[in-house]
């Protein structure tokens, strides 16, 4: 049975990139040992042209590696906090909760996305793959009241493929609200996100895969915010420490790795594209 997608706006179109990357991981980067059966089944049923995504070998590998790394962060969090709350901002078409099965029975899993994306997610992903849903702009203040507020409950916030499109001031405001909430509950806060180096943002770069879609590349927003390394990452949550980090491009191999190392030297050995996991008390 095939799945026909509706006419998608620019943002939902870009969600197809990590979806296809997760589905294609066993074929394109078998060395990672990463697999997403939900993505494989969904991509196999989708109607329409997805070859523009498959042309970008860097995107396929980096998105799969990113998903795998964040899966490990979430899995570790749930082992340490089996009654914790996981909040995925900009969840898109990702079935991370299903990949981490079994999630502890006492844990809570919430996903937030723009109304257009939340509606699409509910329509094409099975309920078993999803948590509780919030349809809102992640950077508005009102939706935070919808989360359950339980004293002492640890919170992991996942912002995958999100922050680089948002102005730094809005990101800092969101992080401040999250930190204030957890402090009021006397509960730990963890934040997992990916970020680009300012060198990329200053040059007005855009998502690489979109160069294969003439109808999208001219409408795509350039990256808007950056993190220049561990110290800059920690400033998003004052008083936090970096639990883990990863230079994604260092693990992409071939010419991508070569250019990453060359450019990293030009930008003072900071990752051009990094993953960060912060812990705040």
C-alpha positions in Angstrom: 0.0 0.0 0.0 1.5 3.4 -1.0 1.4 6.6 1.0 0.6 9.7 -1.0 2.0 12.9 0.6 0.0 16.1 0.4 1.4 19.2 -1.1 4.2 20.0 1.3 5.5 23.3 2.3 9.2 24.0 2.5 9.7 22.8 6.1 7.9 19.4 5.7 9.9 18.9 2.4 13.1 19.1 4.3 11.9 16.5 6.8 12.2 14.0 4.0 16.0 14.3 4.1 16.6 12.8 7.6 13.8 10.3 7.0 15.4 8.9 3.8 18.8 9.0 5.5 17.6 6.8 8.3 15.9 4.4 5.9 18.9 4.2 3.7 21.5 3.8 6.4 22.0 0.0 6.1 22.8 0.5 2.4 24.7 3.8 2.4 26.6 3.5 5.7 26.5 -0.2 6.9 29.6 0.4 9.1 27.4 2.4 11.5 25.3 -0.6 12.3 22.3 1.8 12.4 18.8 0.8 11.4 15.3 2.4 11.6 12.7 -0.2 10.5 9.9 2.5 10.8 11.7 4.8 8.4 12.4 1.9 6.0 8.7 0.9 5.9 7.5 4.4 5.4 10.0 5.4 2.7 9.1 2.1 0.8 5.5 3.2 0.6 6.0 6.9 -0.2 4.9 8.1 -3.6 6.9 10.8 -5.4 10.5 11.6 -6.2 13.1 11.0 -3.4 16.1 10.7 -5.6 17.1 14.3 -4.9 17.8 13.2 -1.3 19.7 10.1 -2.3 22.1 12.2 -4.4 23.6 13.8 -1.2 25.9 11.1 0.3 27.1 13.6 3.0 23.5 14.2 4.2 22.7 10.5 4.2 25.6 9.7 6.4 25.6 12.7 8.7 21.8 12.4 9.4 22.1 8.7 10.2 25.1 9.3 12.4 23.3 12.2 14.2 20.2 10.0 14.8 22.3 7.2 16.1 24.3 9.4 18.5 21.1 11.1 19.9 19.5 7.7 20.3 22.3 6.7 22.6 21.9 9.9 24.6 18.2 9.3 25.0 18.7 5.7 25.9 21.3 6.6 28.5 19.0 9.2 30.0 16.2 6.7 30.4 18.5 4.3 32.1 19.5 6.9 34.6 16.0 8.4 34.9 13.4 5.6 34.2 10.7 8.0 35.4 12.1 10.9 33.3 10.5 13.1 30.6 11.9 13.2 27.1 10.8 16.2 25.0 11.7 16.2 21.3 11.5 19.6 19.7 10.9 19.6 16.0 10.4 15.9 16.0 9.5 15.8 12.3 8.9 12.3 10.9 11.3 10.6 13.4 10.1 7.5 15.3 12.9 7.7 17.9 10.6 6.4 20.7 9.9 3.2 18.7 13.7 2.7 18.0 14.4 2.8 21.8 11.7 0.3 22.7 11.2 -0.8 25.4 10.9 2.7 26.9 10.5 2.4 30.7 6.8 2.2 31.6 7.1 5.1 34.0 8.9 7.4 31.5 7.0 10.1 29.5 7.7 11.0 25.9 6.5 14.2 24.3 7.0 15.5 20.8 6.5 19.1 19.6 6.3 20.4 16.1 4.6 23.1 14.0 0.9 22.3 13.4 1.4 21.4 9.7 4.1 18.9 10.6 2.3 17.5 13.7 -0.7 16.8 11.5 1.4 15.1 8.9 3.2 13.1 11.6 -0.1 11.9 13.1 -1.4 10.9 9.7 1.5 8.8 8.4 3.3 7.5 11.5 1.6 4.8 13.5 0.5 5.7 17.1 3.0 3.1 18.5 5.9 5.1 17.1 4.8 8.4 18.7 4.5 10.0 22.1 2.2 12.7 23.3 2.0 15.5 20.8 2.1 19.3 21.0 1.4 21.3 17.9 3.1 24.7 18.4 6.1 26.8 17.6 8.9 25.6 19.9 10.0 29.1 20.5 6.7 30.4 21.7 6.2 30.5 25.5 2.7 29.2 25.9 3.1 25.5 25.1 5.4 24.8 28.0 2.4 24.8 30.3 1.1 21.7 28.5 4.0 19.6 29.8 3.4 17.6 33.0 5.0 19.3 35.9 6.3 16.7 38.4 8.7 17.7 41.2 12.1 16.1 40.8 11.3 14.7 37.3 14.4 14.9 35.1 13.9 16.4 31.6 15.8 15.6 28.4 15.2 18.1 25.6 16.2 17.0 22.1 16.6 19.6 19.4 17.7 17.8 16.4 18.2 19.7 13.2 16.5 22.8 14.7 18.7 25.4 16.4 20.8 26.3 13.3 17.6 27.7 11.6 16.7 30.0 14.6 18.1 33.3 15.8 20.4 32.9 18.9 18.2 35.2 21.0 15.2 33.0 20.6 17.2 29.9 21.4 18.6 31.5 24.6 15.1 32.6 25.6 13.8 29.0 25.2 16.7 27.5 27.1 16.1 30.0 29.9 12.5 29.1 30.2 13.3 25.4 30.3 16.0 25.9 32.9 13.7 28.1 35.1 11.0 25.4 34.9 13.4 22.6 36.0 14.8 24.7 38.8 11.3 25.4 40.1 10.7 21.6 40.1 14.1 20.9 41.7 14.8 18.6 38.8 17.7 18.0 36.4 17.7 19.3 32.9 19.6 17.8 29.9 19.8 19.3 26.4 20.9 17.5 23.3 21.3 19.5 20.0 23.4 19.9 16.9 25.0 23.2 15.8 27.1 24.7 13.1 30.3 26.8 13.4 29.9 30.6 12.8 32.1 30.2 9.7 29.3 28.4 7.9 26.6 30.8 9.1 28.5 33.9 8.1 28.7 32.6 4.5 24.9 32.3 4.3 25.0 28.6 3.6 21.9 26.4 3.3 21.0 22.7 3.6 23.3 20.9 1.2 20.6 18.5 -0.2 18.5 21.3 -1.5 20.9 22.1 -4.3 19.4 19.0 -6.0 15.9 20.6 -5.9 15.7 23.7 -8.0 12.2 24.5 -6.7 13.3 24.5 -3.1 16.9 25.7 -3.0 16.1 29.4 -3.7 13.4 29.4 -1.1 15.4 27.7 1.7 16.4 29.9 4.6 20.1 30.2 5.3 21.4 29.0 8.6 20.8 31.6 11.3 22.7 30.7 14.4 25.9 28.9 15.4 28.0 27.5 18.2 31.8 27.9 18.1 32.7 25.1 20.5 32.1 23.6 23.9 32.3 26.9 25.9 29.7 28.5 23.6 27.5 25.4 23.8 27.5 25.6 27.6 26.4 29.2 27.6 23.0 28.1 26.4 22.5 26.6 29.9 24.5 28.6 32.4 26.1 26.4 35.0 25.8 23.3 32.8 28.6 20.9 31.9 29.2 19.1 28.6 28.4 15.4 29.1 29.4 14.5 25.5 30.1 16.0 22.1 30.9 14.8 18.6 32.4 16.5 15.5 30.0 15.0 12.9 32.1 15.8 9.8 35.1 14.0 11.2 33.1 10.8 10.8 31.7 11.4 7.3 34.8 10.1 5.5 36.3 10.9 2.1 36.4 14.4 0.8 34.0 15.6 3.5 36.4 14.6 6.2 39.4 16.1 4.4 37.7 19.5 3.9 36.4 19.3 7.5 39.9 19.0 8.8 41.3 21.7 6.6 38.6 24.2 7.5 38.7 23.2 11.2 42.3 24.4 11.2 41.1 27.7 9.7 38.5 28.1 12.4 40.7 27.3 15.4 40.0 23.6 15.6 36.3 24.0 16.4 33.9 21.5 14.8 32.2 22.8 11.7 29.2 20.7 12.6 28.9 19.4 16.1 26.6 17.5 18.4 26.4 18.5 22.1 24.9 17.0 25.2 24.6 19.3 28.2 23.7 18.6 31.8 22.4 21.3 34.2 21.5 20.9 37.8 
